[in-house]
C-alpha cells in the first residue's frame, strides 16, 4: 500500500467540550465537523500531564510524561534528541517532515528530528520587520489570564492565519512530490490572551454561553490546597460571571477562527490533485484544556475534565479500504498513542511503544485488546497529583494533604459532586486507587512508597501571599521568549 501523507493538527489549550457531541450547539466549526463525520472521534481522549511541554513530548516520543520524565514546562532537549522522535522515525521511512507554529521546543531552534521547522517566533519577527504600526500581542493582556479583548491587528496579521498560510504554502510549494510528507500544524490558540479579531470577537457575544460550574468540593477541608492555591495566585476565583462569560465568548471565537483556517489547509490539499487529499491521513487534537472559570479556576495543570480531557479525531485516507469513517470510540486514549499510531499508518510497528493503543486499529475496529483505564501523573505546584479514568469514572489523588476525589463522569461530566466520602462508592474508590498505586506511571513519578500513595505536608502561606506573588507573563511570545506557564 502506498504510504499516506500525514497531517497532525494541534491547538493549544482547547477544551474537550468545544468539539463534536460535547460542544455547544451554537459553536461553528464546519471543517472539524466535516472531518469528524468522515473520521473517527475518540470521545475519551486525555493528556496524562496537562501542561504544554509534557504533552508535546508525549506526542513526540509515544511515552507518558512519567516515562519520558518531563512533568513540567522545561527544556525539551533534556529528554528529546534527534533520533527517537516521531519525525525522526518518519524520516527513516522516507517521509519529508515539516512543522509550522508553536512547538514549545527549547532551545527554540532545536529540530528534534524535523527536516524543517517554521516557528511561531518567526511570525512575530515577520510582523516586527514589516514596519506596520499594527502589531500582534500588543494588548497588554496576560498569557495566563482570563481577560478577553479584541485583537490589536486584523485576521491576516494573527498567528492563526499565519500558521495556516505557512502550512498551505508547504503543501503547494515546499513539499517534495516524490516523497510522502508529515506536516505538524501547531496553532498557538485558543491559549490566552483571548484576543480574536473580528468577526470572531463578536460572533458569540449574543449566544447562550454556558455558565461556569462550581463543585461542592470547593468548600472546607475537601478542597485540595494545591487547587485553592492556583485559584488564588491569579484571583480566578474573584472573577464575576459577566467577565467569565465574555472570556468564553472570545475563546469560542478563537476556536472558530482556527476551524476556518483549517479549511484553508484542506483547500490546499484539494487544489493540487484529488489523489493528494485522498491519500492523506489527518489527525486533530490539543495538548490540554482550560478551566475557563469552572470551579473558580483558569488555565490547566490539574486532572479535572476541563483541563485533562481532549478533543481528538482521526480521519484515515479515503483510498484505504477500511477507513473507520463515522466511528465513535469510547476506549480511553492518550497523546502518547499518537506516535505509534502514525508509525502504524506509515507501515511500521514499534515494539518500544507496544503498551500504547493503535488509534488506527481502534478506528477500524480491529484492535485485539482494549485499554480499560488511562493513568495520569503530574505536578500540583511543588507536589504531585495523579488520575485514573475510564471515561465513566475518574479518581484524582492530591499528594499535598492526601486528598482524594471520585467523580461519576456519566452523570456529572464537569465534576461538581465529589463522591470520595460516600460509602456507597467505596469499592470503586478502592479499586481505582489500587490501579494508580500499581501503575508504572505512579512508580516512575515517585508517587508511591511501600504500596501507598505518598502524602506531602500542606505548604503554609497566607491568602494575601498567594494573591500577590504571581507573575502574569505579559506578551512573552512577542519577544520570542515563551514565559507562559
Secondary structure, DSSP 4 states (H G I P E B T S, - for coil): -PPPEEEEEEEES--GGGSGGGS-TT---HHHHHHHHSSEEETTEE-SS-SHHHHHHHHHHS--HHHH---SS--GGGT--SSSSHHHHHHHTT-EEEEEE----SSTT--TT-SEEEEHHHHHHHHHHTT-S--TT-S--BTTS--B---SS-GGGSHHHHHHHHHHHIIIIIS-TTS-EEEEEEEEEESSSB-PPTTTTTTTTTS-PPPPP--GGGSGGGS-HHHHHHHHHTTGGG--HHHHHHHHHHHHHHHHHHHHHHHHHHHHHHHH-HHHHHTEEEEEEES----TTGGG--S--S-SHHHHEE-EEEE--TTSS---TT-EE-S-EETTHHHHHHHHHTT---GGGTTS--HHHHHHT--SS----EEEEEEETTEEEEEEE-SSEEEEEETBTTEEEEEETTT-TT-----TT-GGGHHHHHHHHHHHHH-HHHHHTT-EETTEE--BPPPP--HHHHHTS----BTTTTTT-----
